[in-house]
């Protein structure tokens, strides 16, 4: 195989798939399920997990509105950079503020990079039962304040590309819904 053939075969369309929702909504679980499916098809995929980003890229930021905005913009920058270079960037983050998410979408539009917003619209009552990280229990016990969707705002997307109600379907079905949208748009 020549270098030209290798480069020709290596060209793929990248995209950012931004999964937003409350803590314990299922964003990360869906992202990893989808990542496995896309990788099995030979796609280049990265999951930009919100917790890992906070630890490695946004260490030192708190949870004020300004710090949350800064964190979302950093994640958006990295996602767009990956997507522009042929990687499917799956981004499961809370991103509670509409203006922060809109700024990320604009960055993608300005660079002509595919962007898909998925609202994992799991009700807070379901999330608090799942309570994967124990955040809801800590908030209820008075050990934590500023929990998104409880005592800190979460601005639901008004017109996401896809809305998933994870409480009504399996993880596989949720990931399949995202996959179907990506396929429809020529991104999978």
Residue pairs with C-beta under 8 A, 6 or more apart in sequence:
1 9
10 86
11 86
12 43
12 44
12 86
13 86
13 114
13 186
13 187
14 44
14 82
14 83
14 84
14 85
14 86
14 87
14 88
14 89
14 113
14 114
15 83
15 88
15 89
15 113
15 114
15 115
15 116
15 182
15 185
15 187
16 76
16 79
16 80
16 82
16 83
16 88
16 89
16 91
16 104
16 108
16 113
16 114
16 115
16 116
17 31
17 34
17 88
17 89
17 90
17 91
17 116
17 118
17 178
17 182
18 79
18 91
18 93
18 95
18 101
18 104
18 115
18 116
18 117
18 118
19 27
19 30
19 31
19 90
19 91
19 92
19 93
19 118
19 120
19 178
20 27
20 93
20 94
20 95
20 101
20 117
20 118
20 119
20 120
20 157
20 160
21 27
21 94
21 119
21 120
21 121
21 122
22 94
22 122
22 124
22 127
22 148
22 149
22 154
23 94
23 127
23 132
23 133
23 135
23 136
23 147
23 148
23 149
24 122
24 127
24 128
24 130
24 131
24 132
24 133
24 135
24 136
25 120
25 121
25 122
25 127
25 166
26 120
26 122
26 130
26 164
26 166
26 171
26 174
27 50
27 92
27 93
27 94
27 120
28 47
28 49
28 50
28 51
28 92
29 171
30 92
30 118
30 120
30 164
30 166
30 171
30 174
30 175
30 178
31 47
31 49
31 90
31 91
31 92
32 47
33 171
33 172
33 174
33 175
34 90
34 175
34 178
34 179
35 45
35 47
35 90
37 175
37 179
38 45
38 88
38 179
38 188
39 45
41 188
43 88
43 188
44 86
44 87
44 88
45 87
45 88
45 89
45 90
46 82
46 87
46 88
46 89
46 90
47 90
47 91
47 92
48 75
48 78
48 79
48 82
48 89
48 90
48 91
48 92
48 93
49 92
50 75
50 91
50 92
50 93
50 94
53 71
53 74
53 75
53 78
53 93
54 61
54 71
57 74
57 75
57 78
58 70
58 71
58 74
58 75
61 67
61 68
61 70
61 71
63 146
63 152
65 97
68 95
68 96
68 97
68 100
69 97
69 99
69 100
72 93
72 95
72 97
72 100
72 101
72 103
72 104
73 100
73 103
73 104
75 91
75 93
75 95
75 104
76 91
76 103
76 104
76 107
76 108
77 107
78 89
79 89
79 91
79 104
80 89
80 104
80 107
80 108
80 111
80 113
80 115
82 89
83 89
83 108
83 113
83 114
83 115
84 111
84 113
88 182
88 187
88 188
92 120
94 148
94 154
95 101
95 104
96 148
96 149
96 152
96 153
96 154
96 155
97 153
97 155
98 155
98 157
98 158
101 117
101 157
104 115
105 115
105 117
107 113
108 114
108 115
109 115
114 185
114 187
116 161
116 162
116 178
116 181
116 182
116 185
116 187
117 157
117 160
117 161
117 162
118 160
118 161
118 162
118 163
118 164
118 178
118 181
119 156
119 157
119 160
119 162
119 163
119 164
120 164
120 166
120 174
121 156
121 163
121 164
121 165
121 166
122 130
122 165
122 166
122 167
123 167
124 149
124 150
126 166
126 167
127 136
127 149
128 136
128 150
131 137
135 144
135 147
136 147
136 150
138 144
139 145
139 147
139 150
139 151
145 151
145 152
146 152
148 154
157 163
161 181
162 177
162 178
162 181
164 174
164 177
164 178
166 174
169 177
179 188
182 188
